[in-house]
Amino acid sequence: MKKKTIASFFLFCGLTLSNSVLAQVTTPMVLGERDRLIVDLIKLAFEKSNYSQKIQPIDTYYSEARLVEEVKQDQVSVIWAGASNSMQQQLKAIKIPIFKGLLGHRVFVIEQSNQAAFEGVSSLESLKRLKAGLGRFWGDTEILENAGLEVVKPVKAQSLFHMVDGGRFDYLPLAVHEAWEVVETQNEVNLAVEDNILLIYPMAMYLYVDPQNRELYDAINNGLEAAIADGSYDQLFYQSPLISNTFKTARLNERQIIKINNPLLPADAPLHRKELWLDIQDR
């Protein structure tokens, strides 16, 4: 084989390999059931939009800020994060709340002998008698404080479990699909999930892509819309082990509901589209 032909051959192979890598849709590292469900929803979107690309999670954990930069540098294709004006200024959001607002449905992790403190709590005013605990830089902290709730705010999130166990505050409000796992895994402290209260505020988790990647945006957005329209989105979501087990355990429609506003939710969030949001009366 002539040198020029050999060089052309390896150049072709290199280009083919490069295009193969670029053709993959890369996602953040998959850390648990929540992330696996999100990847399954993306796969469903691709199926509905006939977008035949392989999804490949990266094998390194990155912070949200780092993931944003990875998308801008074309190293990660799509990420998921809470809906916020800041995120929408940097990346293009697919404005479909992929967890149907479940992140804004909060139950309370408490010290296991402290259930009596919550007896009679049935309104925002009565909840104000108690102290919440949240990370100092969490968006939820601002949401609760905006509603007039007192929040204890340690810098280190891991210390929250020991602080609620030690009576530094009364409750740690966590999303309903997170709370029981926290109680089960934090064996060194005496925690339980409070029995009766459900705190609700509108919160969306979106998928985000690079603004220049119109093809990927259309594949995900149009595919999710098609799945929502034909019912396959709800079927996958509600029948997933994470969500089905959450509803069995949490008894959401039996709890005392307290609703507050979310000043951080972008004004263009599709609150008017009821089919995109959880209705606990149907569960």
PADRENFI-383439 format. One record per residue (C-alpha): chain; residue in one letter; x, y, z. Coordinates in steps of 0.2 Angstrom, whole numbers, m for minus. Each point is the difference from the previous one (the first is absolute). Layout:
 mol type    c1    c2    c3
   A    A     X     Y     Z
...
END
This chain:
 mol type    c1    c2    c3
   A    M     0     0     0
   A    K     7    17    m5
   A    K     4    12    14
   A    K   m13    13    m6
   A    T   m13   m14     0
   A    I     5    m6    17
   A    A    m1    18     7
   A    S   m17     2    m8
   A    F    m6   m16     7
   A    F     5     5    18
   A    L    m7    18    m2
   A    F   m16    m8    m6
   A    C     0   m12    16
   A    G     4    15    11
   A    L   m15    10    m7
   A    T   m11   m14     1
   A    L     4    m3    18
   A    S    m1    18     4
   A    N   m17     1    m8
   A    S    m6   m15     9
   A    V     5     8    17
   A    L    m8    16    m4
   A    A   m16    m9    m6
   A    Q    m3    m7    18
   A    V   m11    10    11
   A    T     9     1    16
   A    T    m8     4    17
   A    P     6     3    18
   A    M     5   m15    10
   A    V   m15   m11     5
   A    L     0    m1    19
   A    G   m16    m9     5
   A    E   m18    m4    m4
   A    R    m4    19    m3
   A    D    13     2   m14
   A    R    m4   m17    m8
   A    L   m18     5    m2
   A    I     5    17    m8
   A    V    11   m10   m12
   A    D   m15   m12    m4
   A    L   m10    16    m4
   A    I    13     6   m12
   A    K     0   m17    m8
   A    L   m19     1    m2
   A    A     2    17    m8
   A    F    12    m6   m12
   A    E   m11   m15    m4
   A    K   m15    11    m3
   A    S    10    12   m11
   A    N     9   m13   m10
   A    Y    17     7     6
   A    S    12   m15     0
   A    Q    14     5    11
   A    K     8   m10    14
   A    I    m1     8    17
   A    Q    17    m1    10
   A    P     1     6    18
   A    I    17     7     5
   A    D    10    m9    13
   A    T     5    15    11
   A    Y   m11    10    12
   A    Y     0    19    m4
   A    S    m9    14     9
   A    E   m14     9    m8
   A    A    11    15    m5
   A    R    13   m12    m7
   A    L   m13    m9   m10
   A    V    m6    16    m8
   A    E    17     4    m6
   A    E     2   m18    m7
   A    V   m16     3   m10
   A    K     7    16    m7
   A    Q    16    m9    m4
   A    D    m9   m14    m9
   A    Q     6   m13    12
   A    V   m17    m4     7
   A    S   m16     1   m11
   A    V   m14     1    12
   A    I    m2     3    19
   A    W   m14     2    12
   A    A    m2    13    14
   A    G   m13    11     8
   A    A    m9    13   m10
   A    S     8    17     3
   A    N     3    16    m9
   A    S    18    m2     2
   A    M     1   m17    m9
   A    Q   m12     6   m14
   A    Q    12    15    m3
   A    Q    15   m13    m3
   A    L    m8   m15    m8
   A    K   m16    m4   m10
   A    A   m13    m8    11
   A    I   m13   m13    m6
   A    K   m14     8    11
   A    I    m9   m16     5
   A    P     1    m4    18
   A    I     7   m17    m1
   A    F    m5    m5    17
   A    K   m17     8    m1
   A    G     4    12    14
   A    L     4   m14    13
   A    L    15     9     6
   A    G   m11    13     7
   A    H   m10   m13    10
   A    R     9    m1    17
   A    V    m2   m11    15
   A    F    10     3    16
   A    V    14   m10     7
   A    I     0     2    19
   A    E     7    m7    16
   A    Q   m10   m16     2
   A    S    m7     4    17
   A    N    m6    18    m6
   A    Q   m16    m4    m9
   A    A   m10     8    14
   A    A     7    17    m5
   A    F   m10    m1   m16
   A    E   m17    m5     7
   A    G   m12    14    m5
   A    V    11     8   m13
   A    S   m12     2   m14
   A    S     4    17    m8
   A    L    15    11    m4
   A    E    m3    11    15
   A    S     1   m15    12
   A    L    15    m7    m9
   A    K     9    16     3
   A    R     2    m5    19
   A    L    12   m13    m5
   A    K    18     2    m8
   A    A     5    m8   m16
   A    G    18    m5    m5
   A    L     8     2   m17
   A    G    17     3    m8
   A    R     5    18     0
   A    F     2     1   m19
   A    W   m15   m11    m5
   A    G   m14     8   m10
   A    D   m13    m8    11
   A    T     7    11    14
   A    E    m5    16    m8
   A    I   m17    m7    m5
   A    L    m4    m5    19
   A    E     6    17     6
   A    N   m10     9   m13
   A    A   m15    m8     8
   A    G     4     6    17
   A    L     7   m16     7
   A    E    15     0    11
   A    V    15   m10    m7
   A    V    16    m6     8
   A    K    13     0   m13
   A    P    17    m9     2
   A    V    13     1   m13
   A    K     3   m19     0
   A    A   m15    m9    m6
   A    Q     5   m16     9
   A    S    m1     8    17
   A    L   m19     2    m3
   A    F    m3   m18     5
   A    H     9     2    17
   A    M    m8    17     3
   A    V   m18    m6    m2
   A    D     4   m15    11
   A    G     8    11    13
   A    G   m15    12     0
   A    R     8    15    m8
   A    F   m15     1   m11
   A    D   m16    m9    m2
   A    Y    m1    m7   m18
   A    L    10    m2   m16
   A    P   m12     2   m14
   A    L     5   m12   m14
   A    A    m8    m6   m17
   A    V   m12   m14     3
   A    H    11   m12   m10
   A    E    15     4    10
   A    A    m5     0    18
   A    W    m2   m18     4
   A    E    16    m5    m8
   A    V     9    13    11
   A    V    m8    m7    16
   A    E     6   m18    m5
   A    T    18     5    m4
   A    Q     3    12    14
   A    N     2   m14    13
   A    E    10    10    12
   A    V   m14    12     5
   A    N   m18    m3     6
   A    L   m10     6   m15
   A    A   m18    m3    m6
   A    V   m12     8   m13
   A    E   m13    10     7
   A    D   m18    m8    m2
   A    N   m12    13    m5
   A    I     6    16    m9
   A    L     4     3   m19
   A    L     8    17    m4
   A    I    m3     4   m18
   A    Y     8    14   m11
   A    P     1     0   m19
   A    M    17    m6    m5
   A    A     6    m7   m17
   A    M    15   m10    m5
   A    Y     5     3   m19
   A    L    11    m8   m12
   A    Y    13    12    m7
   A    V    10     0   m16
   A    D    12    12    m9
   A    P   m10    14    m9
   A    Q     9    m5   m16
   A    N    m5   m18     0
   A    R   m17     2    m8
   A    E    m1   m18    m6
   A    L     2    m7    18
   A    Y   m12    13     7
   A    D   m13    m5   m13
   A    A     2   m18     2
   A    I    m2     1    19
   A    N   m14    13     0
   A    N   m10    m7   m14
   A    G     2   m18     7
   A    L    m6     5    17
   A    E   m15     9    m7
   A    A    m4   m15   m10
   A    A     2   m12    15
   A    I   m11    12    11
   A    A   m14     0   m14
   A    D    m1   m18    m2
   A    G     1    m4    19
   A    S    17   m10    m1
   A    Y     9    14    10
   A    D   m12    m3    15
   A    Q     1   m18    m2
   A    L    19    m1     1
   A    F     0    13    14
   A    Y   m13    m7    12
   A    Q     4   m18    m3
   A    S    19     3     4
   A    P     6    m8    16
   A    L     5    17     7
   A    I   m17     8    m2
   A    S   m11   m14     3
   A    N     8    m4    16
   A    T     0    18     5
   A    F   m19     1    m2
   A    K    m2   m16    10
   A    T    10     6    14
   A    A    m4    18     1
   A    R   m19     0     0
   A    L     0    17    m8
   A    N   m19     2    m2
   A    E    m2    m4    19
   A    R    11    14     6
   A    Q    m4    17     6
   A    I     6    12   m14
   A    I     8    16     3
   A    K     4    11   m16
   A    I    12    14    m2
   A    N     7    10   m15
   A    N    16    m2    m9
   A    P     8    17    m5
   A    L    14    m9    m8
   A    L   m10    m9   m14
   A    P     2     8   m17
   A    A   m15    10    m5
   A    D    m1   m10   m16
   A    A    m2   m17     9
   A    P   m15    m9    m8
   A    L   m12     1    15
   A    H   m15     1   m11
   A    R     3   m17    m7
   A    K    m8   m11    13
   A    E     5   m16    m9
   A    L    19     4     4
   A    W    m3     0    19
   A    L    m4   m12    13
   A    D   m17    m1     7
   A    I     0   m10    16
   A    Q   m18    m2     0
   A    D     2   m12   m15
   A    R    13   m11     9
END
